[in-house]
């Protein structure tokens, strides 16, 4: 899996600033799957092979962050991947995901647009 990261764009100036990078957490498939489902819900005409995970970016609004927060704290299916990795533990990424949420909410409160990218970004 490629780098997973979130970045903020100050709308007025259009500059990108990475607000969270899961570089060392490349096995965080639950995050990528959740964000992919969000991307597909926002882009219903996007077509991809069911056998590959496409590279994508999705803008995250406050409601998306709240839904993600619910998923990591309340929704048991978030921690139960379909292919059940042997080494996966409930809450393994909860601290990282929580830290990301704090950074993303702060960026939005400062007037930035926030994006999740499955491929990284050019800063």
C-alpha positions in Angstrom: 0.0 0.0 0.0 1.2 3.5 -0.8 1.5 6.3 1.8 -1.7 7.3 3.4 -1.9 10.9 4.5 -4.2 13.8 5.1 -3.4 17.3 4.1 -5.0 20.7 4.5 -5.2 23.4 1.8 -5.6 27.0 2.9 -8.4 27.9 0.5 -7.3 31.6 0.2 -3.7 30.7 -0.8 -4.1 27.2 -2.2 -1.0 25.8 -0.5 -0.9 22.3 0.8 0.3 21.4 4.3 0.4 17.8 5.4 -1.5 17.5 8.7 -1.1 13.8 9.2 0.9 11.0 7.6 0.4 7.3 8.2 3.7 6.6 6.6 4.7 4.0 9.2 1.2 2.6 9.3 1.0 1.2 5.8 -1.1 -1.8 7.0 -3.9 0.4 8.1 -6.3 -1.1 5.6 -9.4 -0.2 7.7 -8.7 3.5 7.3 -8.1 3.2 3.5 -11.2 1.0 3.1 -13.4 3.5 5.0 -12.1 6.4 3.0 -12.5 4.5 -0.2 -16.2 3.9 0.6 -16.6 7.6 1.4 -14.9 8.5 -1.9 -17.2 6.1 -3.8 -20.3 7.5 -2.1 -19.3 11.0 -3.2 -18.4 9.8 -6.7 -21.0 7.3 -7.6 -20.0 7.2 -11.3 -16.4 6.2 -10.6 -15.7 2.8 -12.0 -12.8 0.6 -10.9 -12.0 -3.1 -10.9 -13.2 -4.9 -7.8 -9.9 -6.7 -7.8 -7.7 -3.6 -7.3 -7.8 -0.7 -4.9 -7.7 2.6 -6.8 -5.6 5.5 -5.9 -7.8 8.3 -4.8 -8.2 11.6 -2.9 -11.3 12.7 -1.1 -12.2 16.0 0.5 -13.3 15.6 4.1 -15.9 17.9 5.5 -16.8 18.1 9.2 -19.7 15.6 8.8 -17.3 13.1 7.3 -14.9 13.5 10.2 -17.8 13.0 12.6 -18.8 9.8 10.8 -15.2 8.6 10.9 -15.0 9.3 14.6 -18.2 7.3 15.1 -16.7 4.5 13.1 -13.5 4.2 15.1 -15.1 4.5 18.5 -18.6 2.9 18.1 -18.8 0.9 14.9 -17.5 -2.6 15.5 -17.3 -3.4 11.8 -14.5 -0.8 11.4 -12.2 -3.1 13.4 -13.4 -6.3 11.7 -11.9 -6.4 8.3 -13.5 -8.8 5.8 -10.2 -10.7 5.4 -9.4 -10.7 9.1 -5.7 -10.0 9.4 -4.2 -12.3 12.1 -2.2 -9.5 13.7 -5.0 -7.0 13.8 -6.0 -5.9 17.2 -9.1 -3.9 18.2 -8.1 -0.3 18.6 -4.6 -0.8 17.1 -4.8 2.6 15.3 -7.2 4.4 17.6 -4.5 6.8 18.9 -3.3 7.7 15.4 -6.9 8.0 14.1 -7.8 10.2 17.0 -4.8 12.4 16.5 -5.6 12.8 12.8 -9.2 13.8 13.7 -7.9 16.5 16.0 -5.6 17.9 13.3 -8.3 17.7 10.6 -10.9 19.5 12.8 -8.4 22.2 13.7 -7.5 22.8 10.0 -11.2 23.1 9.1 -11.8 25.5 11.9 -9.0 27.6 10.5 -10.6 27.8 7.1 -8.8 25.0 5.3 -10.1 22.3 3.1 -8.9 18.8 4.3 -8.2 15.9 2.1 -7.4 12.2 2.6 -5.0 10.8 0.0 -4.2 7.2 -0.6 -1.2 8.2 -2.7 0.4 11.2 -0.9 0.6 14.7 -2.3 3.0 17.1 -3.8 3.5 19.8 -1.2 
